C-alpha cells in the first residue's frame, strides 16, 4: 500500500524539465525496531487529526517495511531540482531531502514516532544534518525511509539548498565524523550511575531526617531543600535519557526516560517530547519552536512585541514584564504551567499507561512521607518542592535562548541555526553540576545524542569551526546569563511600548 501511494505521487509529481532516472537497487531486508519507536508522539493542542501515533502503530509500520518482498518490482527514481522540491512544503504535501535522496513523507507524517510537526518543519528542505543529529541507529531508521523514497537530486544540483554555504555544511559534517571517530558519542555509564545514585541518596536522606527528627518546621525545610536538589537533578537525568545519550540501545533509553520522567518527577514523557524535539530542530524560530510561544503572558524577541503593538494588544502591562517575571515566571513554571500542560497531554492523548506511571510518583510520595505529614500536607510538600525547583529550572533552561536571536524561518544550515539561537555559560565544576551540563548548550544542540560529559571536550572544536565561518560563539558567566534573561524581557517590552503607543 505504501509503495503504491508513493509510486502514484511520484508519477504525478515528475518534473517536466529534467530527464533521466535511476533504478532503486536497495531491497527491504533485515529486522529490528525503529530508533525512537518507543518515543512518545506529539499531542497537538488545536488539531484533532494531529493525535500522536501509538507505539503499536509504529511497530506495525516497521513490520510493513520489513515485509516488503525481495522480488518486489523495482521503482524508477526521478531526478529533482531544488526548485521542484521546495514547492512541496505544505502540510498535505511534504517532501524532504536526506543525503541527496528525496522522500515523500506526507502519508508517513501522522505515524512518525517523533511527531508530525517535526517533519513539517523541514518539508521542502535538506534534512540530512537534523536526521543524523536526532537519531541513534540510522540503519534501523532507514527501514522507514525506503518505502518513502521517490527520487534523488539531479546531478547538477548541490547537496543543500542554493542559499546555504556548502563549505560550512561540509565542514560541520566532517567535524561530526571526526567526533564519531573520537568516540565522543559513547557514554560513560559510570558517570550516569553516579548521577542516579546521587538522586537516590538525596531522597533517602530526606526520609531519614523525618524518621529520626520528626516533621517539625526546621526538618521540613531541610527535607524540602534535599528534595528540590533531587528533583532538579532528575530533570537533567531525564533530559539525558530523552535524547538517547546514555545507552546504545534506544529501548533502554526510552524505558529509563519513562522511569525518571514519570516516576521520579511525575510528568508526561509525551508532553516533554511534544515540546522539546520541535524546540531542538528549530530553536527560536516562529512559529516552529513552542518554547518561545509564551504569549500572552510574556512577549519575547523582536517580532512578538511589534506584532502585539501593531494590533494594539495589551492583555497585561508588558512594560513591567521584566518585573513580574520574578513573581510569575520563576516560581510558577514548574508547579503550574508544566504540570497543567503535562496533565492536558496525558488526558487528551488518553495515555493510560503513562497516567499510571505518573500516578506512581504520587503514590511513592504518599507511602514515603504520608506517615509523617498525612495526605494533605504531603501534597503541599510535593508542590512546595516543585515551587522551589521552578526558579532553578527556569534560569537554566531560559538563559541560553531568550537573549539570543529569534526570527521567522530563514532556512539556515544546521550549524548556523543552532549557534545563532543558543549560547554557553562558562565551565566550572559547580556550573556543570548546577546546569546538568546545559551550560554547553551550543554543543548539546549541535549533537543532541552526545553524552553530556563529553561536551567540554568538543567545545574547542566547535568554537574553532564557528570562528572559521564567522559565527559568533557566545560564552558568558552564569550570573550574566541569568541577568540577560531579564534584560531581554525589558528590551522586548520597550519595543512593544514604542509600537503600541505610537500615534
Secondary structure, DSSP 8 states (H G I E B T S, - for coil): -HHHHHHHHHHHT--SS---EEE-----------TTTTS-----SS-GGG----HHHHHHHHHHHHTS-TT----EEEEE-HHHHTT-EETTEEEEEETTEEEE-TTTGGG-TT-HHHHHHTTTSB-HHHHHHH-S-HHHHHHHHHTTEEEEE-TTS-SS-TTS-HHHHHHHHHHHHHHHHTTTT---HHHHHHHHHHHHHHHHHHHHHHHHH-S-HHHHHHHHHHHHHHHHHHHHHHHHHHTT-S-SSHHHHHHHHHIIIIIIT---HHHHHHHHHHHHHTTTEETT-GGG--TTT---TTHHHHHHHHTT--SS-GGGHHHHIIIIIHHHIIIIIIHHHHHHHHHHHT-HHHHHHHHHHHHHHHHHHHHHHHHHHHHHHHHHHHHHHHHHHHHHHHTTTTTS--EE-----HHHHHHHH--EE---HHHHHHHTTGGGHHHHHH-TTS-GGGHHHHHHHHHHHHHHTT----EE-HHHHHHHHHHHHHHHHHHHHHHHT--
